[in-house]
Every structure is written in C-alpha cells, then in structure tokens.
C-alpha cells in the first residue's frame, strides 16, 4: 500500500512544474483564464504500476481574484508532458 509523503519544499522545481501543468490543463479543458500563482503544500505517493501521484494545493488567479485549488496529478518525473494526467482539480471552499 502506497503512503502519501509530504513535499518538504513545495517551491522546488518539479513541484512547481506539476502545479503549473495542473492549472494549465484545467484552464485549457474548461476554457477559462486561470493562471498559476503559487504552490501552498503538497504530497506525493508512488503510483501503482509506476510513476508518481502528486496531491497539491495551489493558488490560481482568474482576473484579480485568487483562490485555492486541490489537484491530483499523475506522471513520471523527467518524462514528456503529454504522458502526464490531471486526475482532479477542484476549488477549495473556505
């Protein structure tokens, strides 16, 4: 059974790229003007069958309004972006 491990530095390059990918894919799929702002926190787990699952909380902006979103992304670090998958992207209501 895989275990979620906290990301020690959410601003490291790989984590930022995963977060930017998530915002971009969601924005393209929903035809919105959502822009990446920051990564708040994250966790990773080894995926069954290979790769890594990333569960992140990101801040994104639509116009001047920002909001937090939880996203789940699967991918293999170092692989091409067309092999990555955005599994979930939802606004966190506080």
Gaussian input, Z-matrix of N, CA and C with variables (Angstrom, degrees):
# hf/3-21g

backbone

0 1
 N
 C     1     B1
 C     2     B2     1     A1
 N     3     B3     2     A2     1     D1
 C     4     B4     3     A3     2     D2
 C     5     B5     4     A4     3     D3
 N     6     B6     5     A5     4     D4
 C     7     B7     6     A6     5     D5
 C     8     B8     7     A7     6     D6
 N     9     B9     8     A8     7     D7
 C    10    B10     9     A9     8     D8
 C    11    B11    10    A10     9     D9
 N    12    B12    11    A11    10    D10
 C    13    B13    12    A12    11    D11
 C    14    B14    13    A13    12    D12
 N    15    B15    14    A14    13    D13
 C    16    B16    15    A15    14    D14
 C    17    B17    16    A16    15    D15
 N    18    B18    17    A17    16    D16
 C    19    B19    18    A18    17    D17
 C    20    B20    19    A19    18    D18
 N    21    B21    20    A20    19    D19
 C    22    B22    21    A21    20    D20
 C    23    B23    22    A22    21    D21
 N    24    B24    23    A23    22    D22
 C    25    B25    24    A24    23    D23
 C    26    B26    25    A25    24    D24
 N    27    B27    26    A26    25    D25
 C    28    B28    27    A27    26    D26
 C    29    B29    28    A28    27    D27
 N    30    B30    29    A29    28    D28
 C    31    B31    30    A30    29    D29
 C    32    B32    31    A31    30    D30
 N    33    B33    32    A32    31    D31
 C    34    B34    33    A33    32    D32
 C    35    B35    34    A34    33    D33
 N    36    B36    35    A35    34    D34
 C    37    B37    36    A36    35    D35
 C    38    B38    37    A37    36    D36
 N    39    B39    38    A38    37    D37
 C    40    B40    39    A39    38    D38
 C    41    B41    40    A40    39    D39
 N    42    B42    41    A41    40    D40
 C    43    B43    42    A42    41    D41
 C    44    B44    43    A43    42    D42
 N    45    B45    44    A44    43    D43
 C    46    B46    45    A45    44    D44
 C    47    B47    46    A46    45    D45
 N    48    B48    47    A47    46    D46
 C    49    B49    48    A48    47    D47
 C    50    B50    49    A49    48    D48
 N    51    B51    50    A50    49    D49
 C    52    B52    51    A51    50    D50
 C    53    B53    52    A52    51    D51
 N    54    B54    53    A53    52    D52
 C    55    B55    54    A54    53    D53
 C    56    B56    55    A55    54    D54
 N    57    B57    56    A56    55    D55
 C    58    B58    57    A57    56    D56
 C    59    B59    58    A58    57    D57
 N    60    B60    59    A59    58    D58
 C    61    B61    60    A60    59    D59
 C    62    B62    61    A61    60    D60
 N    63    B63    62    A62    61    D61
 C    64    B64    63    A63    62    D62
 C    65    B65    64    A64    63    D63
 N    66    B66    65    A65    64    D64
 C    67    B67    66    A66    65    D65
 C    68    B68    67    A67    66    D66
 N    69    B69    68    A68    67    D67
 C    70    B70    69    A69    68    D68
 C    71    B71    70    A70    69    D69
 N    72    B72    71    A71    70    D70
 C    73    B73    72    A72    71    D71
 C    74    B74    73    A73    72    D72
 N    75    B75    74    A74    73    D73
 C    76    B76    75    A75    74    D74
 C    77    B77    76    A76    75    D75
 N    78    B78    77    A77    76    D76
 C    79    B79    78    A78    77    D77
 C    80    B80    79    A79    78    D78
 N    81    B81    80    A80    79    D79
 C    82    B82    81    A81    80    D80
 C    83    B83    82    A82    81    D81
 N    84    B84    83    A83    82    D82
 C    85    B85    84    A84    83    D83
 C    86    B86    85    A85    84    D84
 N    87    B87    86    A86    85    D85
 C    88    B88    87    A87    86    D86
 C    89    B89    88    A88    87    D87
 N    90    B90    89    A89    88    D88
 C    91    B91    90    A90    89    D89
 C    92    B92    91    A91    90    D90
 N    93    B93    92    A92    91    D91
 C    94    B94    93    A93    92    D92
 C    95    B95    94    A94    93    D93
 N    96    B96    95    A95    94    D94
 C    97    B97    96    A96    95    D95
 C    98    B98    97    A97    96    D96
 N    99    B99    98    A98    97    D97
 C   100   B100    99    A99    98    D98
 C   101   B101   100   A100    99    D99
 N   102   B102   101   A101   100   D100
 C   103   B103   102   A102   101   D101
 C   104   B104   103   A103   102   D102
 N   105   B105   104   A104   103   D103
 C   106   B106   105   A105   104   D104
 C   107   B107   106   A106   105   D105
 N   108   B108   107   A107   106   D106
 C   109   B109   108   A108   107   D107
 C   110   B110   109   A109   108   D108
 N   111   B111   110   A110   109   D109
 C   112   B112   111   A111   110   D110
 C   113   B113   112   A112   111   D111
 N   114   B114   113   A113   112   D112
 C   115   B115   114   A114   113   D113
 C   116   B116   115   A115   114   D114
 N   117   B117   116   A116   115   D115
 C   118   B118   117   A117   116   D116
 C   119   B119   118   A118   117   D117
 N   120   B120   119   A119   118   D118
 C   121   B121   120   A120   119   D119
 C   122   B122   121   A121   120   D120
 N   123   B123   122   A122   121   D121
 C   124   B124   123   A123   122   D122
 C   125   B125   124   A124   123   D123
 N   126   B126   125   A125   124   D124
 C   127   B127   126   A126   125   D125
 C   128   B128   127   A127   126   D126
 N   129   B129   128   A128   127   D127
 C   130   B130   129   A129   128   D128
 C   131   B131   130   A130   129   D129
 N   132   B132   131   A131   130   D130
 C   133   B133   132   A132   131   D131
 C   134   B134   133   A133   132   D132
 N   135   B135   134   A134   133   D133
 C   136   B136   135   A135   134   D134
 C   137   B137   136   A136   135   D135
 N   138   B138   137   A137   136   D136
 C   139   B139   138   A138   137   D137
 C   140   B140   139   A139   138   D138
 N   141   B141   140   A140   139   D139
 C   142   B142   141   A141   140   D140
 C   143   B143   142   A142   141   D141
 N   144   B144   143   A143   142   D142
 C   145   B145   144   A144   143   D143
 C   146   B146   145   A145   144   D144
 N   147   B147   146   A146   145   D145
 C   148   B148   147   A147   146   D146
 C   149   B149   148   A148   147   D147
 N   150   B150   149   A149   148   D148
 C   151   B151   150   A150   149   D149
 C   152   B152   151   A151   150   D150
 N   153   B153   152   A152   151   D151
 C   154   B154   153   A153   152   D152
 C   155   B155   154   A154   153   D153
 N   156   B156   155   A155   154   D154
 C   157   B157   156   A156   155   D155
 C   158   B158   157   A157   156   D156
 N   159   B159   158   A158   157   D157
 C   160   B160   159   A159   158   D158
 C   161   B161   160   A160   159   D159
 N   162   B162   161   A161   160   D160
 C   163   B163   162   A162   161   D161
 C   164   B164   163   A163   162   D162
 N   165   B165   164   A164   163   D163
 C   166   B166   165   A165   164   D164
 C   167   B167   166   A166   165   D165
 N   168   B168   167   A167   166   D166
 C   169   B169   168   A168   167   D167
 C   170   B170   169   A169   168   D168
 N   171   B171   170   A170   169   D169
 C   172   B172   171   A171   170   D170
 C   173   B173   172   A172   171   D171
 N   174   B174   173   A173   172   D172
 C   175   B175   174   A174   173   D173
 C   176   B176   175   A175   174   D174
 N   177   B177   176   A176   175   D175
 C   178   B178   177   A177   176   D176
 C   179   B179   178   A178   177   D177
 N   180   B180   179   A179   178   D178
 C   181   B181   180   A180   179   D179
 C   182   B182   181   A181   180   D180
 N   183   B183   182   A182   181   D181
 C   184   B184   183   A183   182   D182
 C   185   B185   184   A184   183   D183
 N   186   B186   185   A185   184   D184
 C   187   B187   186   A186   185   D185
 C   188   B188   187   A187   186   D186
 N   189   B189   188   A188   187   D187
 C   190   B190   189   A189   188   D188
 C   191   B191   190   A190   189   D189
 N   192   B192   191   A191   190   D190
 C   193   B193   192   A192   191   D191
 C   194   B194   193   A193   192   D192
 N   195   B195   194   A194   193   D193
 C   196   B196   195   A195   194   D194
 C   197   B197   196   A196   195   D195
 N   198   B198   197   A197   196   D196
 C   199   B199   198   A198   197   D197
 C   200   B200   199   A199   198   D198
 N   201   B201   200   A200   199   D199
 C   202   B202   201   A201   200   D200
 C   203   B203   202   A202   201   D201
 N   204   B204   203   A203   202   D202
 C   205   B205   204   A204   203   D203
 C   206   B206   205   A205   204   D204
 N   207   B207   206   A206   205   D205
 C   208   B208   207   A207   206   D206
 C   209   B209   208   A208   207   D207
 N   210   B210   209   A209   208   D208
 C   211   B211   210   A210   209   D209
 C   212   B212   211   A211   210   D210
 N   213   B213   212   A212   211   D211
 C   214   B214   213   A213   212   D212
 C   215   B215   214   A214   213   D213
 N   216   B216   215   A215   214   D214
 C   217   B217   216   A216   215   D215
 C   218   B218   217   A217   216   D216
 N   219   B219   218   A218   217   D217
 C   220   B220   219   A219   218   D218
 C   221   B221   220   A220   219   D219
 N   222   B222   221   A221   220   D220
 C   223   B223   222   A222   221   D221
 C   224   B224   223   A223   222   D222
 N   225   B225   224   A224   223   D223
 C   226   B226   225   A225   224   D224
 C   227   B227   226   A226   225   D225
 N   228   B228   227   A227   226   D226
 C   229   B229   228   A228   227   D227
 C   230   B230   229   A229   228   D228
 N   231   B231   230   A230   229   D229
 C   232   B232   231   A231   230   D230
 C   233   B233   232   A232   231   D231
 N   234   B234   233   A233   232   D232
 C   235   B235   234   A234   233   D233
 C   236   B236   235   A235   234   D234
 N   237   B237   236   A236   235   D235
 C   238   B238   237   A237   236   D236
 C   239   B239   238   A238   237   D237
 N   240   B240   239   A239   238   D238
 C   241   B241   240   A240   239   D239
 C   242   B242   241   A241   240   D240
 N   243   B243   242   A242   241   D241
 C   244   B244   243   A243   242   D242
 C   245   B245   244   A244   243   D243
 N   246   B246   245   A245   244   D244
 C   247   B247   246   A246   245   D245
 C   248   B248   247   A247   246   D246
 N   249   B249   248   A248   247   D247
 C   250   B250   249   A249   248   D248
 C   251   B251   250   A250   249   D249
 N   252   B252   251   A251   250   D250
 C   253   B253   252   A252   251   D251
 C   254   B254   253   A253   252   D252
 N   255   B255   254   A254   253   D253
 C   256   B256   255   A255   254   D254
 C   257   B257   256   A256   255   D255
 N   258   B258   257   A257   256   D256
 C   259   B259   258   A258   257   D257
 C   260   B260   259   A259   258   D258
 N   261   B261   260   A260   259   D259
 C   262   B262   261   A261   260   D260
 C   263   B263   262   A262   261   D261
 N   264   B264   263   A263   262   D262
 C   265   B265   264   A264   263   D263
 C   266   B266   265   A265   264   D264
 N   267   B267   266   A266   265   D265
 C   268   B268   267   A267   266   D266
 C   269   B269   268   A268   267   D267
 N   270   B270   269   A269   268   D268
 C   271   B271   270   A270   269   D269
 C   272   B272   271   A271   270   D270
 N   273   B273   272   A272   271   D271
 C   274   B274   273   A273   272   D272
 C   275   B275   274   A274   273   D273
 N   276   B276   275   A275   274   D274
 C   277   B277   276   A276   275   D275
 C   278   B278   277   A277   276   D276
 N   279   B279   278   A278   277   D277
 C   280   B280   279   A279   278   D278
 C   281   B281   280   A280   279   D279

   B1=1.4575
   B2=1.5241
   B3=1.3075
   B4=1.4648
   B5=1.5250
   B6=1.3135
   B7=1.4628
   B8=1.5282
   B9=1.3273
   B10=1.4627
   B11=1.5264
   B12=1.3312
   B13=1.4593
   B14=1.5255
   B15=1.3440
   B16=1.4617
   B17=1.5345
   B18=1.3190
   B19=1.4589
   B20=1.5181
   B21=1.3248
   B22=1.4678
   B23=1.5248
   B24=1.3286
   B25=1.4593
   B26=1.5293
   B27=1.3333
   B28=1.4617
   B29=1.5255
   B30=1.3186
   B31=1.4624
   B32=1.5249
   B33=1.3424
   B34=1.4654
   B35=1.5249
   B36=1.3186
   B37=1.4573
   B38=1.5305
   B39=1.3198
   B40=1.4679
   B41=1.5305
   B42=1.3140
   B43=1.4671
   B44=1.5261
   B45=1.3154
   B46=1.4699
   B47=1.5203
   B48=1.3243
   B49=1.4657
   B50=1.5217
   B51=1.3175
   B52=1.4674
   B53=1.5264
   B54=1.3289
   B55=1.4641
   B56=1.5299
   B57=1.3170
   B58=1.4652
   B59=1.5275
   B60=1.3305
   B61=1.4603
   B62=1.5272
   B63=1.3322
   B64=1.4650
   B65=1.5228
   B66=1.3219
   B67=1.4699
   B68=1.5297
   B69=1.3197
   B70=1.4580
   B71=1.5288
   B72=1.3292
   B73=1.4641
   B74=1.5249
   B75=1.3187
   B76=1.4655
   B77=1.5268
   B78=1.3258
   B79=1.4625
   B80=1.5298
   B81=1.3241
   B82=1.4619
   B83=1.5329
   B84=1.3191
   B85=1.4686
   B86=1.5230
   B87=1.3259
   B88=1.4666
   B89=1.5165
   B90=1.3354
   B91=1.4716
   B92=1.5262
   B93=1.3271
   B94=1.4606
   B95=1.5218
   B96=1.3020
   B97=1.4568
   B98=1.5288
   B99=1.3314
   B100=1.4591
   B101=1.5203
   B102=1.3279
   B103=1.4580
   B104=1.5235
   B105=1.3155
   B106=1.4684
   B107=1.5241
   B108=1.3514
   B109=1.4628
   B110=1.5233
   B111=1.3506
   B112=1.4667
   B113=1.5281
   B114=1.3320
   B115=1.4664
   B116=1.5223
   B117=1.3247
   B118=1.4555
   B119=1.5211
   B120=1.3274
   B121=1.4646
   B122=1.5219
   B123=1.3284
   B124=1.4517
   B125=1.5072
   B126=1.3359
   B127=1.4469
   B128=1.5193
   B129=1.3242
   B130=1.4600
   B131=1.5222
   B132=1.3270
   B133=1.4594
   B134=1.5161
   B135=1.3192
   B136=1.4578
   B137=1.5171
   B138=1.3298
   B139=1.4608
   B140=1.5231
   B141=1.3125
   B142=1.4512
   B143=1.5289
   B144=1.3117
   B145=1.4488
   B146=1.5190
   B147=1.3167
   B148=1.4610
   B149=1.5130
   B150=1.2956
   B151=1.4561
   B152=1.5102
   B153=1.3180
   B154=1.4605
   B155=1.5158
   B156=1.3276
   B157=1.4670
   B158=1.5172
   B159=1.3290
   B160=1.4620
   B161=1.5181
   B162=1.3180
   B163=1.4640
   B164=1.5228
   B165=1.3377
   B166=1.4606
   B167=1.5201
   B168=1.3166
   B169=1.4590
   B170=1.5171
   B171=1.3291
   B172=1.4615
   B173=1.5230
   B174=1.3160
   B175=1.4598
   B176=1.5207
   B177=1.3229
   B178=1.4628
   B179=1.5201
   B180=1.3315
   B181=1.4673
   B182=1.5132
   B183=1.3216
   B184=1.4648
   B185=1.5228
   B186=1.3210
   B187=1.4613
   B188=1.5178
   B189=1.3307
   B190=1.4653
   B191=1.5288
   B192=1.3238
   B193=1.4677
   B194=1.5250
   B195=1.3302
   B196=1.4572
   B197=1.5240
   B198=1.3235
   B199=1.4622
   B200=1.5172
   B201=1.3270
   B202=1.4606
   B203=1.5193
   B204=1.3352
   B205=1.4524
   B206=1.5187
   B207=1.3181
   B208=1.4514
   B209=1.5228
   B210=1.3028
   B211=1.4600
   B212=1.5199
   B213=1.3071
   B214=1.4510
   B215=1.5223
   B216=1.3224
   B217=1.4609
   B218=1.5236
   B219=1.3311
   B220=1.4566
   B221=1.5125
   B222=1.3246
   B223=1.4542
   B224=1.5056
   B225=1.3110
   B226=1.4544
   B227=1.5184
   B228=1.3441
   B229=1.4578
   B230=1.5328
   B231=1.3280
   B232=1.4500
   B233=1.5177
   B234=1.3476
   B235=1.4661
   B236=1.5236
   B237=1.3290
   B238=1.4617
   B239=1.5276
   B240=1.3204
   B241=1.4686
   B242=1.5211
   B243=1.3401
   B244=1.4658
   B245=1.5242
   B246=1.3266
   B247=1.4658
   B248=1.5246
   B249=1.3190
   B250=1.4626
   B251=1.5254
   B252=1.3419
   B253=1.4627
   B254=1.5242
   B255=1.3211
   B256=1.4596
   B257=1.5230
   B258=1.3097
   B259=1.4632
   B260=1.5291
   B261=1.3256
   B262=1.4745
   B263=1.5169
   B264=1.3361
   B265=1.4573
   B266=1.5097
   B267=1.3156
   B268=1.4608
   B269=1.5217
   B270=1.3162
   B271=1.4582
   B272=1.5197
   B273=1.3029
   B274=1.4619
   B275=1.5175
   B276=1.3133
   B277=1.4689
   B278=1.5089
   B279=1.3383
   B280=1.4642
   B281=1.4950
   A1=109.42
   A2=116.20
   A3=121.65
   A4=110.10
   A5=114.70
   A6=121.69
   A7=108.67
   A8=116.17
   A9=120.69
   A10=108.84
   A11=115.90
   A12=122.81
   A13=108.25
   A14=118.21
   A15=120.14
   A16=112.08
   A17=116.80
   A18=122.41
   A19=106.77
   A20=116.30
   A21=120.20
   A22=112.53
   A23=116.35
   A24=121.05
   A25=108.49
   A26=117.84
   A27=119.30
   A28=113.75
   A29=117.61
   A30=120.38
   A31=112.66
   A32=117.19
   A33=118.44
   A34=109.07
   A35=116.45
   A36=122.42
   A37=113.58
   A38=118.09
   A39=120.62
   A40=110.61
   A41=116.79
   A42=120.56
   A43=110.72
   A44=117.36
   A45=120.67
   A46=111.17
   A47=116.85
   A48=119.78
   A49=111.35
   A50=117.56
   A51=120.87
   A52=109.78
   A53=117.51
   A54=121.63
   A55=111.08
   A56=117.16
   A57=121.06
   A58=110.62
   A59=116.63
   A60=121.68
   A61=110.15
   A62=117.34
   A63=122.00
   A64=110.97
   A65=117.02
   A66=120.99
   A67=110.26
   A68=116.97
   A69=120.54
   A70=111.89
   A71=117.36
   A72=120.51
   A73=111.48
   A74=116.56
   A75=120.11
   A76=110.04
   A77=115.98
   A78=120.65
   A79=111.05
   A80=117.32
   A81=120.44
   A82=111.53
   A83=116.90
   A84=120.80
   A85=111.82
   A86=116.99
   A87=121.63
   A88=113.32
   A89=115.53
   A90=121.24
   A91=111.89
   A92=113.83
   A93=121.08
   A94=109.13
   A95=116.05
   A96=121.41
   A97=108.96
   A98=116.12
   A99=121.31
   A100=108.76
   A101=116.53
   A102=121.74
   A103=110.57
   A104=115.74
   A105=122.41
   A106=110.04
   A107=115.88
   A108=121.29
   A109=110.82
   A110=117.56
   A111=120.39
   A112=110.54
   A113=115.21
   A114=122.44
   A115=106.58
   A116=117.56
   A117=121.94
   A118=110.51
   A119=116.11
   A120=120.98
   A121=108.31
   A122=114.72
   A123=118.27
   A124=112.73
   A125=114.18
   A126=123.02
   A127=107.80
   A128=115.89
   A129=120.63
   A130=109.38
   A131=115.12
   A132=120.58
   A133=107.84
   A134=115.61
   A135=119.86
   A136=107.48
   A137=116.00
   A138=121.03
   A139=109.99
   A140=116.02
   A141=121.55
   A142=107.71
   A143=117.64
   A144=121.21
   A145=113.67
   A146=118.19
   A147=121.95
   A148=113.00
   A149=115.02
   A150=120.38
   A151=111.82
   A152=114.68
   A153=122.05
   A154=109.34
   A155=115.59
   A156=121.53
   A157=107.62
   A158=115.77
   A159=122.63
   A160=108.06
   A161=116.46
   A162=121.72
   A163=105.62
   A164=115.53
   A165=120.85
   A166=111.53
   A167=115.25
   A168=122.31
   A169=105.60
   A170=115.03
   A171=120.90
   A172=109.90
   A173=114.76
   A174=121.63
   A175=106.28
   A176=115.41
   A177=121.44
   A178=108.69
   A179=114.77
   A180=120.57
   A181=110.73
   A182=114.26
   A183=123.03
   A184=105.05
   A185=115.51
   A186=118.42
   A187=108.72
   A188=116.60
   A189=119.56
   A190=112.37
   A191=117.43
   A192=121.17
   A193=110.57
   A194=115.90
   A195=120.31
   A196=109.96
   A197=114.90
   A198=120.98
   A199=108.17
   A200=114.73
   A201=121.13
   A202=109.29
   A203=114.47
   A204=121.91
   A205=109.37
   A206=115.67
   A207=120.74
   A208=107.27
   A209=116.68
   A210=119.12
   A211=110.23
   A212=114.64
   A213=122.66
   A214=107.09
   A215=115.25
   A216=121.85
   A217=108.31
   A218=116.06
   A219=121.61
   A220=108.65
   A221=116.53
   A222=120.44
   A223=112.12
   A224=114.75
   A225=122.78
   A226=107.04
   A227=117.65
   A228=119.43
   A229=110.94
   A230=115.90
   A231=122.03
   A232=114.39
   A233=116.49
   A234=119.48
   A235=110.28
   A236=115.94
   A237=121.30
   A238=110.03
   A239=115.54
   A240=120.53
   A241=113.09
   A242=118.13
   A243=118.61
   A244=112.67
   A245=117.57
   A246=120.17
   A247=111.61
   A248=117.81
   A249=122.28
   A250=109.81
   A251=116.71
   A252=121.88
   A253=110.50
   A254=115.14
   A255=121.13
   A256=106.80
   A257=116.89
   A258=122.18
   A259=113.28
   A260=115.37
   A261=118.89
   A262=108.61
   A263=115.37
   A264=121.49
   A265=106.54
   A266=117.16
   A267=118.98
   A268=110.89
   A269=113.33
   A270=120.82
   A271=109.67
   A272=115.36
   A273=121.43
   A274=106.88
   A275=115.80
   A276=120.58
   A277=108.85
   A278=115.72
   A279=118.71
   A280=112.73
   D1=129.19
   D2=-179.26
   D3=-74.90
   D4=151.42
   D5=-178.47
   D6=-122.70
   D7=135.43
   D8=175.85
   D9=-75.25
   D10=131.22
   D11=-179.14
   D12=-118.39
   D13=127.55
   D14=179.66
   D15=-60.35
   D16=141.04
   D17=173.02
   D18=-76.09
   D19=122.80
   D20=-176.98
   D21=-66.77
   D22=-41.52
   D23=180.00
   D24=-129.04
   D25=99.35
   D26=-177.33
   D27=-65.29
   D28=-10.36
   D29=-179.30
   D30=-96.32
   D31=5.58
   D32=176.61
   D33=-64.60
   D34=157.10
   D35=-171.32
   D36=-56.42
   D37=-48.36
   D38=-177.13
   D39=-62.06
   D40=-44.69
   D41=-178.96
   D42=-64.13
   D43=-41.80
   D44=177.15
   D45=-62.51
   D46=-42.26
   D47=179.43
   D48=-64.27
   D49=-40.32
   D50=177.74
   D51=-62.86
   D52=-43.56
   D53=179.44
   D54=-64.18
   D55=-43.05
   D56=178.52
   D57=-63.70
   D58=-40.25
   D59=176.83
   D60=-59.73
   D61=-45.84
   D62=-178.32
   D63=-60.22
   D64=-47.57
   D65=-179.39
   D66=-64.18
   D67=-43.86
   D68=-179.73
   D69=-62.80
   D70=-46.38
   D71=-178.84
   D72=-64.15
   D73=-41.13
   D74=178.21
   D75=-64.46
   D76=-44.97
   D77=-178.64
   D78=-62.39
   D79=-41.56
   D80=178.83
   D81=-67.70
   D82=-42.70
   D83=-178.15
   D84=-67.11
   D85=-36.91
   D86=-177.74
   D87=-95.30
   D88=-2.63
   D89=-177.96
   D90=53.41
   D91=50.83
   D92=177.30
   D93=-113.99
   D94=169.80
   D95=177.13
   D96=-106.34
   D97=53.57
   D98=179.63
   D99=-84.81
   D100=132.08
   D101=-179.19
   D102=-120.82
   D103=138.94
   D104=176.62
   D105=-65.08
   D106=137.17
   D107=176.09
   D108=-119.30
   D109=-49.92
   D110=-172.83
   D111=-163.84
   D112=163.56
   D113=169.50
   D114=-108.89
   D115=127.47
   D116=-179.33
   D117=-88.01
   D118=-48.50
   D119=-179.84
   D120=-162.08
   D121=169.22
   D122=179.48
   D123=-164.60
   D124=166.36
   D125=176.23
   D126=-141.07
   D127=153.46
   D128=175.81
   D129=-128.22
   D130=156.06
   D131=171.53
   D132=-147.55
   D133=148.10
   D134=175.08
   D135=-70.15
   D136=129.99
   D137=-178.07
   D138=-84.24
   D139=146.88
   D140=174.96
   D141=-63.40
   D142=129.04
   D143=-179.66
   D144=88.05
   D145=0.23
   D146=178.02
   D147=112.06
   D148=164.32
   D149=-178.51
   D150=85.68
   D151=-173.89
   D152=-177.47
   D153=-135.06
   D154=137.19
   D155=170.58
   D156=-93.88
   D157=135.69
   D158=176.58
   D159=-118.26
   D160=122.43
   D161=174.71
   D162=-111.98
   D163=111.64
   D164=-172.82
   D165=-124.95
   D166=153.02
   D167=167.24
   D168=-110.77
   D169=119.32
   D170=-177.70
   D171=-119.85
   D172=156.54
   D173=172.03
   D174=-106.38
   D175=130.57
   D176=178.08
   D177=-133.64
   D178=155.41
   D179=-176.72
   D180=-119.97
   D181=139.50
   D182=170.45
   D183=-121.86
   D184=105.68
   D185=-171.97
   D186=68.68
   D187=-129.42
   D188=178.99
   D189=-96.34
   D190=-4.14
   D191=-179.06
   D192=-91.16
   D193=131.88
   D194=176.05
   D195=-110.79
   D196=155.70
   D197=177.42
   D198=-151.69
   D199=162.10
   D200=176.34
   D201=-97.91
   D202=143.46
   D203=179.87
   D204=-133.22
   D205=143.11
   D206=172.00
   D207=-98.61
   D208=131.99
   D209=179.00
   D210=-132.56
   D211=152.34
   D212=176.22
   D213=-126.89
   D214=121.98
   D215=-176.84
   D216=-127.82
   D217=139.21
   D218=172.86
   D219=-112.90
   D220=140.32
   D221=175.56
   D222=-174.48
   D223=175.25
   D224=177.25
   D225=-115.52
   D226=111.27
   D227=-179.48
   D228=-53.01
   D229=133.35
   D230=-179.42
   D231=92.02
   D232=-7.29
   D233=179.79
   D234=-90.05
   D235=170.58
   D236=179.10
   D237=-66.95
   D238=151.18
   D239=-177.31
   D240=-66.42
   D241=-23.58
   D242=-178.91
   D243=-74.84
   D244=-5.02
   D245=175.67
   D246=-96.33
   D247=-8.71
   D248=-179.32
   D249=-81.37
   D250=153.31
   D251=-178.28
   D252=-132.27
   D253=130.73
   D254=171.40
   D255=-88.59
   D256=113.79
   D257=-176.36
   D258=-91.05
   D259=-34.41
   D260=-178.22
   D261=-154.58
   D262=145.21
   D263=176.17
   D264=-153.26
   D265=110.28
   D266=-178.40
   D267=-141.86
   D268=146.14
   D269=179.67
   D270=-70.70
   D271=139.09
   D272=176.32
   D273=-94.01
   D274=116.27
   D275=179.12
   D276=-92.53
   D277=126.63
   D278=-179.35
   D279=-110.52

